[in-house]
Amino acid sequence: MTEASLPAASPTGGVSRFDRTAAAILDAAAHVLSERGNSANMADVAAGAGVSRATLYRYYPHREALLKALAAQAVADAGSRLADAGLDRASVEEALERILRALLPIGDRYGVLIREQIEADSAEIERLIGGPIRAVFARGIESGVFRRDVPVEVLLEVFGGAIRAAFKLIDERRLGIEEASAAVVALFLDGARMP
């Protein structure tokens, strides 16, 4: 899609041109930066989004601003996927699988953020990602699926470490998303189950 082909904002409240252009840029940035890593530049992102470099720089004046916006988008995408996963309607074991199936594709899509260690807003991470996962762990302890002598915060930290390891394995193409998901769930549950 080129700049000229983007329709103007709808007077009835549709998605504005600004939002569509920003979304196209972020989509291209996720793809280009994750595929090419540090060798990709802003011109590559602009070309991938079908916009001029001038337009790209109007939205994101430098790479850091683009990566910050990309991190916010990644958190929003992860939160949306978790919200759609129906964690509260699944058993604890199934909820863990759903968490991984929701989050691992995000790590694959936004791999540049992991490689460059870009931090997103911690309050948003907690609200959209940490909170729903914490609720699954609390339910697991309460129901006896998880050990009672390990606090929720510790389980969350260990699980987060396993997810980060899975992101790395996927990024290095050592495991696919489904393989990494299965490995994390199996190893985590075997180590966290009530003896």
Contacts in CASP RR format, 6 or more apart in sequence:
PFRMAT RR
TARGET T0000
AUTHOR 0000-0000-0000
METHOD contacts of the structure
MODEL  1
MTEASLPAASPTGGVSRFDRTAAAILDAAAHVLSERGNSANMADVAAGAG
VSRATLYRYYPHREALLKALAAQAVADAGSRLADAGLDRASVEEALERIL
RALLPIGDRYGVLIREQIEADSAEIERLIGGPIRAVFARGIESGVFRRDV
PVEVLLEVFGGAIRAAFKLIDERRLGIEEASAAVVALFLDGARMP
1 24 0 8 1.000
1 50 0 8 1.000
2 50 0 8 1.000
2 51 0 8 1.000
3 21 0 8 1.000
3 50 0 8 1.000
3 51 0 8 1.000
3 52 0 8 1.000
3 55 0 8 1.000
6 17 0 8 1.000
6 20 0 8 1.000
6 21 0 8 1.000
6 24 0 8 1.000
7 17 0 8 1.000
7 20 0 8 1.000
8 17 0 8 1.000
9 15 0 8 1.000
9 16 0 8 1.000
9 17 0 8 1.000
9 18 0 8 1.000
21 49 0 8 1.000
21 51 0 8 1.000
21 55 0 8 1.000
21 59 0 8 1.000
22 59 0 8 1.000
22 69 0 8 1.000
24 49 0 8 1.000
24 50 0 8 1.000
24 51 0 8 1.000
25 45 0 8 1.000
25 46 0 8 1.000
25 49 0 8 1.000
25 51 0 8 1.000
25 56 0 8 1.000
25 59 0 8 1.000
25 60 0 8 1.000
25 66 0 8 1.000
26 69 0 8 1.000
26 70 0 8 1.000
26 73 0 8 1.000
27 49 0 8 1.000
28 45 0 8 1.000
28 46 0 8 1.000
28 47 0 8 1.000
28 48 0 8 1.000
28 49 0 8 1.000
28 50 0 8 1.000
29 45 0 8 1.000
29 49 0 8 1.000
29 66 0 8 1.000
29 70 0 8 1.000
30 70 0 8 1.000
30 73 0 8 1.000
30 74 0 8 1.000
30 109 0 8 1.000
30 110 0 8 1.000
30 112 0 8 1.000
31 48 0 8 1.000
31 109 0 8 1.000
32 40 0 8 1.000
32 44 0 8 1.000
32 45 0 8 1.000
32 48 0 8 1.000
33 40 0 8 1.000
33 45 0 8 1.000
33 67 0 8 1.000
33 70 0 8 1.000
33 111 0 8 1.000
33 112 0 8 1.000
34 108 0 8 1.000
34 109 0 8 1.000
34 110 0 8 1.000
34 111 0 8 1.000
34 112 0 8 1.000
36 44 0 8 1.000
37 112 0 8 1.000
37 115 0 8 1.000
42 53 0 8 1.000
42 56 0 8 1.000
42 57 0 8 1.000
42 60 0 8 1.000
42 63 0 8 1.000
42 66 0 8 1.000
43 53 0 8 1.000
45 56 0 8 1.000
45 66 0 8 1.000
46 52 0 8 1.000
46 53 0 8 1.000
46 55 0 8 1.000
46 56 0 8 1.000
49 56 0 8 1.000
56 66 0 8 1.000
60 66 0 8 1.000
60 69 0 8 1.000
67 112 0 8 1.000
67 113 0 8 1.000
67 116 0 8 1.000
67 118 0 8 1.000
68 118 0 8 1.000
70 110 0 8 1.000
70 112 0 8 1.000
70 113 0 8 1.000
70 118 0 8 1.000
71 110 0 8 1.000
71 113 0 8 1.000
71 118 0 8 1.000
71 119 0 8 1.000
71 120 0 8 1.000
71 121 0 8 1.000
72 120 0 8 1.000
72 121 0 8 1.000
72 124 0 8 1.000
73 110 0 8 1.000
74 106 0 8 1.000
74 107 0 8 1.000
74 109 0 8 1.000
74 110 0 8 1.000
74 113 0 8 1.000
74 120 0 8 1.000
75 120 0 8 1.000
75 121 0 8 1.000
75 124 0 8 1.000
75 125 0 8 1.000
75 128 0 8 1.000
75 129 0 8 1.000
76 124 0 8 1.000
76 128 0 8 1.000
77 106 0 8 1.000
77 109 0 8 1.000
77 110 0 8 1.000
78 102 0 8 1.000
78 103 0 8 1.000
78 106 0 8 1.000
78 128 0 8 1.000
78 129 0 8 1.000
79 102 0 8 1.000
79 128 0 8 1.000
79 129 0 8 1.000
79 132 0 8 1.000
81 102 0 8 1.000
81 103 0 8 1.000
81 105 0 8 1.000
81 106 0 8 1.000
82 99 0 8 1.000
82 102 0 8 1.000
82 103 0 8 1.000
82 128 0 8 1.000
82 129 0 8 1.000
82 132 0 8 1.000
82 133 0 8 1.000
83 128 0 8 1.000
83 132 0 8 1.000
84 102 0 8 1.000
85 95 0 8 1.000
85 98 0 8 1.000
85 99 0 8 1.000
85 101 0 8 1.000
85 102 0 8 1.000
86 95 0 8 1.000
86 98 0 8 1.000
87 95 0 8 1.000
87 98 0 8 1.000
87 99 0 8 1.000
87 132 0 8 1.000
87 135 0 8 1.000
87 136 0 8 1.000
88 95 0 8 1.000
88 135 0 8 1.000
90 98 0 8 1.000
92 136 0 8 1.000
92 139 0 8 1.000
92 140 0 8 1.000
92 143 0 8 1.000
92 145 0 8 1.000
92 146 0 8 1.000
93 145 0 8 1.000
93 185 0 8 1.000
93 189 0 8 1.000
95 136 0 8 1.000
95 139 0 8 1.000
96 136 0 8 1.000
96 159 0 8 1.000
96 185 0 8 1.000
96 188 0 8 1.000
96 189 0 8 1.000
97 181 0 8 1.000
97 185 0 8 1.000
99 132 0 8 1.000
99 133 0 8 1.000
99 136 0 8 1.000
100 163 0 8 1.000
100 166 0 8 1.000
100 180 0 8 1.000
100 181 0 8 1.000
100 184 0 8 1.000
100 185 0 8 1.000
101 177 0 8 1.000
101 181 0 8 1.000
103 129 0 8 1.000
103 163 0 8 1.000
104 163 0 8 1.000
104 166 0 8 1.000
104 167 0 8 1.000
104 170 0 8 1.000
104 177 0 8 1.000
104 180 0 8 1.000
104 181 0 8 1.000
105 177 0 8 1.000
107 113 0 8 1.000
107 114 0 8 1.000
107 167 0 8 1.000
107 170 0 8 1.000
107 171 0 8 1.000
108 167 0 8 1.000
108 170 0 8 1.000
108 171 0 8 1.000
108 177 0 8 1.000
111 167 0 8 1.000
111 171 0 8 1.000
112 118 0 8 1.000
113 120 0 8 1.000
114 164 0 8 1.000
114 167 0 8 1.000
114 168 0 8 1.000
114 171 0 8 1.000
115 171 0 8 1.000
130 156 0 8 1.000
133 156 0 8 1.000
133 159 0 8 1.000
134 152 0 8 1.000
134 156 0 8 1.000
137 146 0 8 1.000
137 152 0 8 1.000
137 155 0 8 1.000
137 156 0 8 1.000
137 159 0 8 1.000
138 152 0 8 1.000
140 146 0 8 1.000
141 147 0 8 1.000
141 148 0 8 1.000
141 150 0 8 1.000
141 152 0 8 1.000
141 155 0 8 1.000
144 194 0 8 1.000
145 193 0 8 1.000
145 194 0 8 1.000
146 155 0 8 1.000
146 192 0 8 1.000
146 193 0 8 1.000
146 194 0 8 1.000
147 192 0 8 1.000
147 193 0 8 1.000
147 194 0 8 1.000
147 195 0 8 1.000
148 194 0 8 1.000
150 192 0 8 1.000
155 192 0 8 1.000
158 188 0 8 1.000
158 192 0 8 1.000
159 184 0 8 1.000
159 188 0 8 1.000
162 184 0 8 1.000
162 187 0 8 1.000
162 188 0 8 1.000
163 184 0 8 1.000
165 184 0 8 1.000
166 175 0 8 1.000
166 180 0 8 1.000
166 181 0 8 1.000
166 183 0 8 1.000
166 184 0 8 1.000
169 175 0 8 1.000
169 176 0 8 1.000
169 180 0 8 1.000
170 176 0 8 1.000
170 177 0 8 1.000
170 180 0 8 1.000
175 183 0 8 1.000
END
